[in-house]
Amino acid sequence: MKAEKIRNLTDEELRHQEQEMSDQLFKLKFQLNMGQTESLKKLRGLRKDIARVKTIAHERAAAGEKK
């Protein structure tokens, strides 16, 4: 997911997106440990997407505090 697309989401949608991605990450890690999948590329991409969402949420929170 691109940062531009994430920036267009509302705060509520950001929280929902982060929760959804975290659930997906948990499921992927579980599958990886059980030997059911070898999708490291998907795992890495998902971790980066979660980091993007958290970064943008943090930026918004910091900008809100400064005002």
VMD Tcl script that builds the backbone (N, CA, C; Angstrom):
set m [mol new atoms 201]
animate dup $m
set s [atomselect $m all]
$s set {name element resname resid chain x y z} {
  {N N MET 1 A 0.848 -1.175 0.000}
  {CA C MET 1 A 0.000 0.000 0.000}
  {C C MET 1 A 0.894 1.239 0.000}
  {N N LYS 2 A 0.584 2.173 -0.845}
  {CA C LYS 2 A 1.381 3.387 -0.975}
  {C C LYS 2 A 1.053 4.377 0.139}
  {N N ALA 3 A 2.036 5.181 0.505}
  {CA C ALA 3 A 1.854 6.166 1.563}
  {C C ALA 3 A 0.804 7.195 1.164}
  {N N GLU 4 A 0.738 7.527 -0.109}
  {CA C GLU 4 A -0.255 8.493 -0.591}
  {C C GLU 4 A -1.675 8.002 -0.318}
  {N N LYS 5 A -1.896 6.725 -0.561}
  {CA C LYS 5 A -3.209 6.137 -0.326}
  {C C LYS 5 A -3.539 6.118 1.168}
  {N N ILE 6 A -2.544 5.848 1.990}
  {CA C ILE 6 A -2.739 5.795 3.440}
  {C C ILE 6 A -3.070 7.182 3.981}
  {N N ARG 7 A -2.429 8.203 3.443}
  {CA C ARG 7 A -2.660 9.575 3.920}
  {C C ARG 7 A -4.087 10.039 3.647}
  {N N ASN 8 A -4.757 9.456 2.665}
  {CA C ASN 8 A -6.120 9.837 2.340}
  {C C ASN 8 A -7.156 9.199 3.261}
  {N N LEU 9 A -6.735 8.279 4.121}
  {CA C LEU 9 A -7.655 7.622 5.050}
  {C C LEU 9 A -7.925 8.497 6.262}
  {N N THR 10 A -9.078 8.318 6.863}
  {CA C THR 10 A -9.393 9.028 8.105}
  {C C THR 10 A -8.685 8.324 9.267}
  {N N ASP 11 A -8.720 8.953 10.433}
  {CA C ASP 11 A -8.063 8.364 11.606}
  {C C ASP 11 A -8.685 7.019 11.975}
  {N N GLU 12 A -10.007 6.948 11.903}
  {CA C GLU 12 A -10.706 5.694 12.228}
  {C C GLU 12 A -10.328 4.598 11.235}
  {N N GLU 13 A -10.260 4.954 9.954}
  {CA C GLU 13 A -9.880 3.974 8.933}
  {C C GLU 13 A -8.438 3.520 9.129}
  {N N LEU 14 A -7.574 4.441 9.566}
  {CA C LEU 14 A -6.177 4.084 9.847}
  {C C LEU 14 A -6.086 3.042 10.952}
  {N N ARG 15 A -6.822 3.266 12.038}
  {CA C ARG 15 A -6.806 2.304 13.148}
  {C C ARG 15 A -7.339 0.945 12.696}
  {N N HIS 16 A -8.402 0.983 11.917}
  {CA C HIS 16 A -8.986 -0.266 11.412}
  {C C HIS 16 A -8.001 -0.991 10.492}
  {N N GLN 17 A -7.358 -0.240 9.620}
  {CA C GLN 17 A -6.387 -0.816 8.684}
  {C C GLN 17 A -5.211 -1.429 9.435}
  {N N GLU 18 A -4.734 -0.739 10.453}
  {CA C GLU 18 A -3.614 -1.258 11.244}
  {C C GLU 18 A -3.995 -2.566 11.941}
  {N N GLN 19 A -5.189 -2.602 12.517}
  {CA C GLN 19 A -5.653 -3.818 13.198}
  {C C GLN 19 A -5.791 -4.973 12.216}
  {N N GLU 20 A -6.341 -4.684 11.058}
  {CA C GLU 20 A -6.536 -5.713 10.036}
  {C C GLU 20 A -5.191 -6.271 9.560}
  {N N MET 21 A -4.232 -5.382 9.336}
  {CA C MET 21 A -2.904 -5.816 8.888}
  {C C MET 21 A -2.194 -6.619 9.972}
  {N N SER 22 A -2.364 -6.212 11.215}
  {CA C SER 22 A -1.737 -6.949 12.317}
  {C C SER 22 A -2.301 -8.366 12.406}
  {N N ASP 23 A -3.596 -8.504 12.195}
  {CA C ASP 23 A -4.213 -9.832 12.187}
  {C C ASP 23 A -3.668 -10.681 11.048}
  {N N GLN 24 A -3.526 -10.076 9.880}
  {CA C GLN 24 A -2.980 -10.802 8.725}
  {C C GLN 24 A -1.550 -11.244 8.998}
  {N N LEU 25 A -0.768 -10.351 9.624}
  {CA C LEU 25 A 0.619 -10.674 9.947}
  {C C LEU 25 A 0.691 -11.850 10.909}
  {N N PHE 26 A -0.173 -11.845 11.913}
  {CA C PHE 26 A -0.208 -12.953 12.861}
  {C C PHE 26 A -0.500 -14.269 12.138}
  {N N LYS 27 A -1.494 -14.254 11.263}
  {CA C LYS 27 A -1.864 -15.468 10.526}
  {C C LYS 27 A -0.727 -15.949 9.628}
  {N N LEU 28 A -0.051 -15.008 8.963}
  {CA C LEU 28 A 1.070 -15.386 8.100}
  {C C LEU 28 A 2.221 -15.985 8.901}
  {N N LYS 29 A 2.520 -15.372 10.048}
  {CA C LYS 29 A 3.588 -15.903 10.901}
  {C C LYS 29 A 3.245 -17.303 11.388}
  {N N PHE 30 A 1.990 -17.489 11.755}
  {CA C PHE 30 A 1.543 -18.804 12.221}
  {C C PHE 30 A 1.695 -19.839 11.108}
  {N N GLN 31 A 1.260 -19.490 9.894}
  {CA C GLN 31 A 1.376 -20.406 8.758}
  {C C GLN 31 A 2.836 -20.704 8.454}
  {N N LEU 32 A 3.690 -19.697 8.553}
  {CA C LEU 32 A 5.108 -19.876 8.281}
  {C C LEU 32 A 5.728 -20.850 9.283}
  {N N ASN 33 A 5.372 -20.698 10.560}
  {CA C ASN 33 A 5.911 -21.590 11.591}
  {C C ASN 33 A 5.379 -23.009 11.462}
  {N N MET 34 A 4.177 -23.156 10.930}
  {CA C MET 34 A 3.592 -24.488 10.744}
  {C C MET 34 A 4.078 -25.134 9.453}
  {N N GLY 35 A 4.804 -24.378 8.638}
  {CA C GLY 35 A 5.328 -24.916 7.400}
  {C C GLY 35 A 4.315 -24.945 6.271}
  {N N GLN 36 A 3.236 -24.189 6.395}
  {CA C GLN 36 A 2.198 -24.198 5.379}
  {C C GLN 36 A 2.451 -23.192 4.269}
  {N N THR 37 A 3.333 -22.243 4.508}
  {CA C THR 37 A 3.611 -21.228 3.490}
  {C C THR 37 A 5.075 -20.828 3.553}
  {N N GLU 38 A 5.547 -20.275 2.459}
  {CA C GLU 38 A 6.916 -19.771 2.406}
  {C C GLU 38 A 6.919 -18.376 1.810}
  {N N SER 39 A 5.897 -17.596 2.088}
  {CA C SER 39 A 5.739 -16.281 1.474}
  {C C SER 39 A 6.443 -15.195 2.295}
  {N N LEU 40 A 7.756 -15.205 2.273}
  {CA C LEU 40 A 8.521 -14.203 3.003}
  {C C LEU 40 A 8.325 -12.820 2.399}
  {N N LYS 41 A 8.152 -12.771 1.093}
  {CA C LYS 41 A 7.953 -11.497 0.413}
  {C C LYS 41 A 6.682 -10.817 0.908}
  {N N LYS 42 A 5.616 -11.583 1.060}
  {CA C LYS 42 A 4.346 -11.049 1.540}
  {C C LYS 42 A 4.485 -10.604 2.992}
  {N N LEU 43 A 5.218 -11.364 3.786}
  {CA C LEU 43 A 5.441 -11.043 5.190}
  {C C LEU 43 A 6.188 -9.717 5.332}
  {N N ARG 44 A 7.238 -9.557 4.563}
  {CA C ARG 44 A 8.021 -8.320 4.617}
  {C C ARG 44 A 7.199 -7.117 4.171}
  {N N GLY 45 A 6.449 -7.285 3.103}
  {CA C GLY 45 A 5.616 -6.200 2.600}
  {C C GLY 45 A 4.567 -5.780 3.608}
  {N N LEU 46 A 3.983 -6.753 4.284}
  {CA C LEU 46 A 2.956 -6.473 5.283}
  {C C LEU 46 A 3.546 -5.721 6.473}
  {N N ARG 47 A 4.736 -6.112 6.897}
  {CA C ARG 47 A 5.397 -5.411 8.002}
  {C C ARG 47 A 5.686 -3.953 7.628}
  {N N LYS 48 A 6.111 -3.741 6.386}
  {CA C LYS 48 A 6.392 -2.379 5.928}
  {C C LYS 48 A 5.118 -1.552 5.852}
  {N N ASP 49 A 4.031 -2.166 5.412}
  {CA C ASP 49 A 2.750 -1.458 5.346}
  {C C ASP 49 A 2.275 -1.060 6.736}
  {N N ILE 50 A 2.433 -1.949 7.706}
  {CA C ILE 50 A 2.050 -1.635 9.085}
  {C C ILE 50 A 2.890 -0.466 9.598}
  {N N ALA 51 A 4.171 -0.475 9.283}
  {CA C ALA 51 A 5.049 0.617 9.707}
  {C C ALA 51 A 4.613 1.937 9.076}
  {N N ARG 52 A 4.212 1.906 7.806}
  {CA C ARG 52 A 3.739 3.121 7.143}
  {C C ARG 52 A 2.493 3.667 7.834}
  {N N VAL 53 A 1.557 2.789 8.140}
  {CA C VAL 53 A 0.317 3.210 8.790}
  {C C VAL 53 A 0.624 3.813 10.159}
  {N N LYS 54 A 1.483 3.158 10.928}
  {CA C LYS 54 A 1.829 3.665 12.255}
  {C C LYS 54 A 2.550 5.005 12.171}
  {N N THR 55 A 3.419 5.164 11.181}
  {CA C THR 55 A 4.156 6.409 11.010}
  {C C THR 55 A 3.213 7.564 10.700}
  {N N ILE 56 A 2.294 7.341 9.792}
  {CA C ILE 56 A 1.355 8.396 9.414}
  {C C ILE 56 A 0.427 8.728 10.585}
  {N N ALA 57 A -0.005 7.714 11.341}
  {CA C ALA 57 A -0.839 7.964 12.513}
  {C C ALA 57 A -0.062 8.784 13.543}
  {N N HIS 58 A 1.207 8.474 13.709}
  {CA C HIS 58 A 2.040 9.212 14.660}
  {C C HIS 58 A 2.233 10.656 14.191}
  {N N GLU 59 A 2.456 10.857 12.891}
  {CA C GLU 59 A 2.609 12.199 12.350}
  {C C GLU 59 A 1.356 13.035 12.604}
  {N N ARG 60 A 0.195 12.434 12.398}
  {CA C ARG 60 A -1.062 13.151 12.626}
  {C C ARG 60 A -1.232 13.501 14.100}
  {N N ALA 61 A -0.869 12.571 14.978}
  {CA C ALA 61 A -0.992 12.821 16.415}
  {C C ALA 61 A -0.051 13.949 16.842}
  {N N ALA 62 A 1.157 13.956 16.303}
  {CA C ALA 62 A 2.112 14.993 16.650}
  {C C ALA 62 A 1.660 16.347 16.114}
  {N N ALA 63 A 1.105 16.369 14.929}
  {CA C ALA 63 A 0.617 17.624 14.347}
  {C C ALA 63 A -0.587 18.143 15.135}
  {N N GLY 64 A -1.405 17.265 15.645}
  {CA C GLY 64 A -2.563 17.655 16.439}
  {C C GLY 64 A -2.165 18.258 17.773}
  {N N GLU 65 A -1.096 17.764 18.352}
  {CA C GLU 65 A -0.628 18.273 19.643}
  {C C GLU 65 A -0.008 19.654 19.509}
  {N N LYS 66 A 0.603 19.939 18.371}
  {CA C LYS 66 A 1.281 21.225 18.169}
  {C C LYS 66 A 0.294 22.368 17.999}
  {N N LYS 67 A -0.917 22.072 17.514}
  {CA C LYS 67 A -1.890 23.135 17.239}
  {C C LYS 67 A -2.505 23.683 18.471}
}
mol reanalyze $m
mol bondsrecalc $m
mol representation Tube
mol addrep $m
